[in-house]
Amino acid sequence: MASTEYPSRPIFLRGERIYLSPIELEDAPMAQFWFNLPEIRSRLGMQYPLARLNEENFLRGMIESKTDMIFVIVLSDGNKPMGSVGIHGINPVHRFAELGIAIGEKEHRNEGYGTEATRLVLGYCFETLDLERVELVVMEDNLRAKKVYDDVGFVEEGVRRSALYIEGQRKDLIVMGMLASEWRERHGSCEGSGGREGQGGHEGDERREGQGGHEGPEGHAGKRKEGAQRS
């Protein structure tokens, strides 16, 4: 059986194996599917079903927002969407924002795509938006996601004790952050390692709240407010 062909999307940030495209209202059905998955809902602390109308309203707000950006994570080879990553609550005065990410397609988890997307977004935050700080929260037992954040360079800063109630248990949220100086010390400039498309490119959610997730289903994903950022 021939593989599914996906239409090309505008490219805002390009990595080695993926690119980030601005999320559109037409992506609501796809996002609704991802964020209703039990393994993603639990990591984000989402307790209620996500209806299509709710997702459309959420995306509409994100698209119109001046302080939030959500991107679809897309495979360069074949243009298949696999998840989303969001920058939320961008504060131009104090120069900070919150990160959220989720890999929705099960077959593409644990393949490093979340790590690549995180690095792309952090490079954009620190080098283009000139932010001083990016933070996130991750559920205490989301060890896979926490390892990704550790590897990228986030520093554990504190704990929101008993912040979530998941399947009959209280869960702590780990607060992690990264400063611009720490990013540059570890990664240098983002130039050359995947950057914004110039004239030839086009473009690209913040979401829930729960925990960040990269390699797993989980996500930090956007701005939903229940647990970690949704993306």
CORJORA-V951808 format. One record per pair of residues at least 24 apart in sequence whose ideal C-beta (glycine too) atoms are under 6 Angstrom apart, sorted by the first residue. I is the first residue (numbers start at 1). GAP is how many residues later the second one is. If there is no record, write none. Layout:
# CORJORA-V951808
i:gap
I:GAP
I:GAP
This chain:
# CORJORA-V951808
i:gap
6:73
6:74
8:71
9:65
10:192
10:193
11:186
11:190
11:191
12:191
12:192
13:107
13:111
13:183
14:180
14:183
15:101
15:105
15:179
17:59
18:55
18:58
18:95
18:98
19:55
19:57
20:51
20:100
20:184
21:51
21:53
21:183
22:181
22:182
23:47
23:49
23:182
25:34
28:27
28:28
28:31
31:24
34:70
39:178
40:62
40:177
42:124
43:99
43:167
43:168
43:170
43:175
44:164
44:166
44:183
44:184
44:186
45:119
45:165
45:181
45:182
46:162
46:180
62:143
62:144
68:138
70:135
70:136
70:152
71:133
73:44
82:26
84:121
84:147
85:32
85:36
85:146
86:119
86:120
86:121
86:136
86:145
88:118
88:135
88:141
95:36
95:37
96:37
97:34
97:37
98:37
98:131
99:35
99:37
99:121
100:106
100:107
100:120
100:121
100:122
100:129
100:130
100:131
101:111
101:113
101:118
101:119
101:120
101:130
102:111
102:117
102:119
102:129
109:106
109:107
110:105
114:100
114:101
115:33
115:99
118:34
120:74
122:61
123:67
126:54
126:57
127:63
132:48
133:44
133:46
134:44
135:42
136:40
136:76
136:84
137:36
137:38
137:91
138:36
138:73
138:74
139:32
139:72
140:31
140:32
140:34
142:69
142:76
144:71
144:72
145:67
145:68
145:69
145:71
145:73
148:66
148:67
149:27
153:25
153:29
153:33
154:24
164:63
205:26
207:24
